[in-house]
Amino acid sequence: MKQERITVIGGSGFLGRYIVELLADQGAVVKVAVRDIEKAKFLKPLGQVGQVTPIPLNVCDETSLQKIAQGTDKIIYLVGILYEKRNQTFKKVHIDALEILGELSRKEGVKRFSLVSALGANVEAKSKYLSSKGEGELKLIQNYPEATIFKPSLLFGAEDKFFNLFASLLRITPILPLYGGGRTLFQPVYVGDVARAVVNSIDEKSTYGNTYELGGPTIYTYAELMETILHYTNRNRLLLPVPFKVGDFQAALTELLPKPILTKDQMISLRFNNVVHEDALNIKNLGVEPTSLETILPTYIKRHRRGGRLGRSSEA
């Protein structure tokens, strides 16, 4: 991989920073394509001088995408949005950008294209987020058949938006709602393992054209995940089973916020299990033994405990 030019699109995000570090460690010249290069400069120390370079990219602009395809050997596409904004829609980011970039990459001779999508992504999905992700996968494969697709379940790690969010909410709410009774299944996967799986596959021709579903070693119900958060933050809160329709109403209200913590589309996704299919290619096929949630979560979630990391109270 030494001296290869690899562009990580959306590389300043949660997963991207882990991928960039692994690539730099292996000697690759890494371009981190992002909307705001100022927010990606923290990645530069991960490599030698000049090895990691943030570059500007608007995935909704074809000219900008063409510059990416013309200046790289390999592409890793990580961009995704959980909710739509005026200038950023699921169609533009998840579908159109991949269709255009896939075609440009083929024409410009890009050697490798890796896409991180989402577990549950399917054109038939009822969630707009998941259906757009699924359609984007199809558009990419039509134009770049050798692309490798990774579909992770819920990501966890020090900077995650799921466990940290709920742990912080415990400071202000006495109740955690269990939508649909909290029976939906998840298979949380460590962000570092997903990064390793993506990087392991880059030069492995046997992975070309394949789709991998990435999950951790254990399947949990939504309720069990909430109980796990309570355990490691040493807090007591009421876990209240409520119908999905209650969540739909709450989501309709929070969607009015500039950065909603819950959307109606996410409530649709929450109605369906998010686990790896038994017959799917998985993370072990990429040479990664998945790390347990219980190994990693305590290392960062304890900062949300009452009194900080060393707090011992279990009454709050």
C-alpha positions as CSV (number, residue, x, y, z in Angstrom):
1,M,0.0,0.0,0.0
2,K,3.0,2.3,0.4
3,Q,2.8,5.6,-1.5
4,E,-0.6,4.8,-3.0
5,R,-3.0,7.7,-3.1
6,I,-6.1,6.9,-1.2
7,T,-9.0,9.3,-0.8
8,V,-11.2,8.9,2.2
9,I,-14.4,10.8,1.5
10,G,-16.0,11.9,4.8
11,G,-12.8,10.9,6.6
12,S,-13.1,13.4,9.4
13,G,-16.1,11.6,10.9
14,F,-16.4,8.9,13.6
15,L,-15.3,6.0,11.5
16,G,-13.1,8.0,9.1
17,R,-10.5,9.0,11.7
18,Y,-9.9,5.3,12.5
19,I,-9.5,4.4,8.8
20,V,-7.2,7.3,8.1
21,E,-4.9,6.3,11.0
22,L,-4.7,2.7,9.8
23,L,-3.9,3.8,6.2
24,A,-1.3,6.2,7.4
25,D,0.4,3.6,9.5
26,Q,0.6,1.4,6.4
27,G,2.4,4.1,4.4
28,A,-0.4,5.3,2.2
29,V,-0.7,8.9,1.1
30,V,-4.1,9.8,2.4
31,K,-6.4,12.6,1.1
32,V,-9.3,13.4,3.4
33,A,-12.1,14.8,1.3
34,V,-14.5,16.9,3.4
35,R,-16.8,19.9,3.2
36,D,-14.8,21.9,5.7
37,I,-11.1,21.2,5.7
38,E,-10.6,23.1,8.9
39,K,-12.5,20.4,10.8
40,A,-10.2,17.7,9.3
41,K,-6.9,19.3,10.2
42,F,-6.8,17.3,13.4
43,L,-6.0,14.2,11.3
44,K,-2.7,15.6,9.9
45,P,-0.6,14.4,12.9
46,L,-1.7,10.8,12.2
47,G,0.9,10.6,9.5
48,Q,4.3,12.0,8.5
49,V,4.6,15.5,7.2
50,G,2.4,15.8,4.1
51,Q,1.1,12.2,4.3
52,V,-2.4,13.1,5.5
53,T,-4.0,16.1,3.6
54,P,-7.5,17.4,4.0
55,I,-9.0,18.5,0.7
56,P,-12.4,20.2,0.0
57,L,-15.3,18.3,-1.5
58,N,-18.9,18.9,-2.2
59,V,-20.5,15.5,-2.9
60,C,-23.5,17.3,-4.4
61,D,-21.3,18.9,-7.1
62,E,-20.2,16.8,-10.1
63,T,-17.1,19.0,-10.9
64,S,-15.9,18.5,-7.3
65,L,-16.4,14.8,-7.6
66,Q,-14.5,14.6,-10.9
67,K,-11.5,16.3,-9.3
68,I,-11.5,13.5,-6.7
69,A,-11.7,10.7,-9.3
70,Q,-8.9,12.2,-11.3
71,G,-6.4,12.6,-8.4
72,T,-6.5,9.3,-6.6
73,D,-5.8,5.5,-6.9
74,K,-8.4,4.3,-4.5
75,I,-11.6,5.7,-2.9
76,I,-13.3,4.9,0.4
77,Y,-16.7,6.6,0.6
78,L,-18.0,7.1,4.1
79,V,-20.5,10.0,3.7
80,G,-23.9,9.6,5.1
81,I,-26.6,11.8,6.7
82,L,-29.1,10.7,9.3
83,Y,-31.6,13.4,8.4
84,E,-32.2,15.8,5.5
85,K,-31.5,19.5,5.3
86,R,-32.4,22.0,2.6
87,N,-29.3,21.5,0.6
88,Q,-28.5,17.9,1.7
89,T,-31.0,15.2,0.9
90,F,-30.8,11.4,1.0
91,K,-31.1,11.4,-2.7
92,K,-28.2,13.8,-3.3
93,V,-25.8,12.3,-0.8
94,H,-26.6,8.6,-0.8
95,I,-27.7,8.0,-4.4
96,D,-26.7,10.7,-6.9
97,A,-23.2,11.2,-5.5
98,L,-22.4,7.5,-5.7
99,E,-23.9,7.1,-9.1
100,I,-21.8,9.9,-10.5
101,L,-18.6,9.0,-8.6
102,G,-18.8,5.4,-9.6
103,E,-19.0,6.3,-13.2
104,L,-16.2,8.9,-12.9
105,S,-14.0,6.4,-11.1
106,R,-14.4,3.8,-13.8
107,K,-13.6,6.3,-16.5
108,E,-10.6,7.8,-14.7
109,G,-9.1,4.4,-13.9
110,V,-9.6,4.4,-10.1
111,K,-8.2,1.1,-9.0
112,R,-10.4,0.5,-6.0
113,F,-13.7,1.7,-4.6
114,S,-14.9,0.9,-1.1
115,L,-18.3,2.0,0.3
116,V,-19.4,1.9,3.9
117,S,-23.2,1.8,3.8
118,A,-25.5,0.6,6.7
119,L,-26.9,-2.7,7.9
120,G,-30.5,-2.9,6.7
121,A,-29.9,-0.8,3.7
122,N,-32.2,-2.0,0.9
123,V,-34.2,-0.4,-1.8
124,E,-37.3,-2.1,-0.4
125,A,-36.8,-0.7,3.1
126,K,-39.6,1.5,4.6
127,S,-37.1,3.9,6.0
128,K,-36.1,6.7,3.6
129,Y,-32.6,6.6,5.0
130,L,-32.2,2.9,4.5
131,S,-33.9,2.7,1.1
132,S,-31.7,5.6,-0.2
133,K,-28.6,3.8,1.1
134,G,-29.7,0.6,-0.7
135,E,-30.4,2.4,-3.9
136,G,-27.0,4.1,-3.7
137,E,-25.3,0.7,-3.4
138,L,-27.1,-0.5,-6.6
139,K,-26.1,2.7,-8.5
140,L,-22.5,2.3,-7.5
141,I,-22.4,-1.4,-8.5
142,Q,-24.0,-0.7,-11.8
143,N,-21.1,1.7,-12.7
144,Y,-18.3,0.1,-10.7
145,P,-19.0,-3.6,-10.3
146,E,-15.8,-4.4,-8.4
147,A,-16.7,-2.1,-5.5
148,T,-16.8,-3.6,-2.1
149,I,-19.6,-2.7,0.2
150,F,-19.6,-2.8,4.0
151,K,-22.8,-2.7,6.0
152,P,-22.1,-2.2,9.7
153,S,-24.7,-2.5,12.5
154,L,-24.7,0.1,15.4
155,L,-21.1,1.5,15.8
156,F,-19.7,2.0,19.2
157,G,-16.5,3.7,20.3
158,A,-15.2,6.7,22.3
159,E,-16.8,9.3,20.0
160,D,-20.0,7.4,19.2
161,K,-23.3,9.2,18.9
162,F,-25.5,6.5,20.4
163,F,-24.2,5.4,23.7
164,N,-22.8,8.8,24.6
165,L,-26.1,10.4,23.7
166,F,-28.2,8.2,25.9
167,A,-25.6,8.4,28.7
168,S,-25.8,12.2,28.6
169,L,-29.6,12.1,28.6
170,L,-29.5,10.2,31.9
171,R,-28.3,13.4,33.6
172,I,-31.6,15.2,32.8
173,T,-34.3,12.6,32.5
174,P,-35.7,10.1,35.0
175,I,-37.2,7.9,32.3
176,L,-35.8,6.2,29.2
177,P,-38.6,5.1,26.8
178,L,-38.4,1.6,25.3
179,Y,-40.1,2.0,22.0
180,G,-42.1,-1.0,21.0
181,G,-41.2,-2.6,24.3
182,G,-37.5,-2.4,23.6
183,R,-37.6,-5.7,21.7
184,T,-35.7,-4.6,18.5
185,L,-32.5,-6.4,18.0
186,F,-29.0,-4.8,17.4
187,Q,-25.5,-6.2,16.9
188,P,-23.2,-3.4,18.0
189,V,-19.8,-3.4,16.4
190,Y,-16.6,-1.7,17.5
191,V,-15.6,1.2,15.2
192,G,-12.0,0.1,15.3
193,D,-12.9,-3.3,14.0
194,V,-14.9,-1.9,11.1
195,A,-12.0,0.3,10.2
196,R,-9.7,-2.7,10.3
197,A,-12.1,-4.7,8.1
198,V,-12.2,-1.9,5.5
199,V,-8.4,-1.5,5.4
200,N,-7.8,-5.2,5.3
201,S,-9.9,-5.5,2.2
202,I,-8.3,-2.8,0.1
203,D,-5.6,-4.9,-1.5
204,E,-7.5,-8.2,-1.2
205,K,-8.8,-9.1,-4.7
206,S,-11.0,-11.8,-3.3
207,T,-13.2,-9.1,-1.7
208,Y,-13.8,-7.2,-4.9
209,G,-17.5,-7.0,-5.8
210,N,-18.6,-8.5,-2.4
211,T,-20.9,-7.1,0.3
212,Y,-20.1,-7.7,3.9
213,E,-22.4,-7.3,6.9
214,L,-20.5,-6.2,10.0
215,G,-21.6,-6.9,13.5
216,G,-20.2,-7.6,16.9
217,P,-20.0,-10.9,18.8
218,T,-23.3,-10.4,20.7
219,I,-26.9,-9.6,19.8
220,Y,-28.8,-7.3,22.2
221,T,-32.4,-6.1,22.4
222,Y,-32.8,-2.3,22.6
223,A,-33.9,-2.7,26.2
224,E,-30.7,-4.6,27.0
225,L,-28.6,-1.8,25.5
226,M,-30.4,0.7,27.7
227,E,-29.8,-1.5,30.7
228,T,-26.1,-1.7,29.8
229,I,-25.8,2.0,29.7
230,L,-27.4,2.3,33.1
231,H,-25.1,-0.3,34.5
232,Y,-21.9,1.4,33.3
233,T,-23.0,4.9,34.3
234,N,-24.1,3.6,37.7
235,R,-27.4,5.3,37.5
236,N,-31.0,4.2,38.2
237,R,-33.7,5.2,35.8
238,L,-37.1,3.9,34.8
239,L,-37.1,2.0,31.6
240,L,-40.6,2.5,30.4
241,P,-42.0,0.4,27.5
242,V,-44.1,2.6,25.2
243,P,-45.8,1.9,21.8
244,F,-43.9,3.0,18.7
245,K,-46.7,5.5,18.0
246,V,-45.5,7.4,21.1
247,G,-42.1,7.6,19.6
248,D,-43.6,8.8,16.3
249,F,-45.2,11.7,18.1
250,Q,-42.0,12.6,20.0
251,A,-40.0,12.4,16.7
252,A,-42.5,14.7,15.0
253,L,-41.6,17.3,17.7
254,T,-37.8,16.8,17.8
255,E,-37.7,17.0,14.0
256,L,-38.4,20.7,14.4
257,L,-35.0,21.2,16.0
258,P,-31.9,22.2,13.9
259,K,-30.2,19.0,15.0
260,P,-32.9,16.5,15.9
261,I,-31.9,13.6,18.2
262,L,-34.8,11.6,16.9
263,T,-36.7,11.6,13.5
264,K,-39.8,9.9,12.2
265,D,-37.7,8.1,9.7
266,Q,-35.4,6.7,12.5
267,M,-38.6,5.5,14.3
268,I,-39.4,3.5,11.2
269,S,-35.9,1.9,11.2
270,L,-36.3,1.1,14.9
271,R,-39.2,-1.2,14.1
272,F,-36.9,-3.6,12.4
273,N,-34.0,-5.8,13.7
274,N,-30.5,-4.7,12.8
275,V,-28.5,-7.9,12.9
276,V,-26.2,-9.7,10.5
277,H,-27.8,-12.4,8.4
278,E,-26.5,-16.0,9.0
279,D,-25.6,-16.5,5.4
280,A,-23.9,-13.1,4.8
281,L,-20.2,-12.5,4.5
282,N,-19.2,-11.0,7.8
283,I,-16.4,-9.3,9.7
284,K,-14.5,-12.6,10.3
285,N,-14.3,-13.1,6.6
286,L,-12.1,-10.0,6.6
287,G,-9.7,-11.3,9.2
288,V,-11.2,-9.4,12.1
289,E,-12.3,-11.0,15.4
290,P,-15.0,-8.7,16.7
291,T,-14.5,-7.0,20.0
292,S,-17.2,-7.2,22.7
293,L,-19.2,-4.2,23.8
294,E,-18.3,-4.9,27.4
295,T,-14.6,-4.6,26.6
296,I,-14.8,-1.1,25.1
297,L,-17.9,0.6,26.5
298,P,-16.7,1.0,30.1
299,T,-13.5,2.7,28.9
300,Y,-15.4,5.8,27.8
301,I,-19.0,5.7,29.1
302,K,-17.9,6.1,32.8
303,R,-17.2,9.8,32.1
304,H,-21.0,10.2,32.2
305,R,-21.3,8.7,35.7
306,R,-22.6,10.9,38.5
307,G,-19.4,12.6,40.0
308,G,-17.4,11.7,36.9
309,R,-15.3,8.6,36.2
310,L,-14.7,7.9,39.8
311,G,-18.2,8.5,41.0
312,R,-19.7,5.6,42.9
313,S,-23.2,6.6,43.6
314,S,-25.9,4.3,42.2
315,E,-28.8,6.4,43.6
316,A,-28.9,9.1,40.9
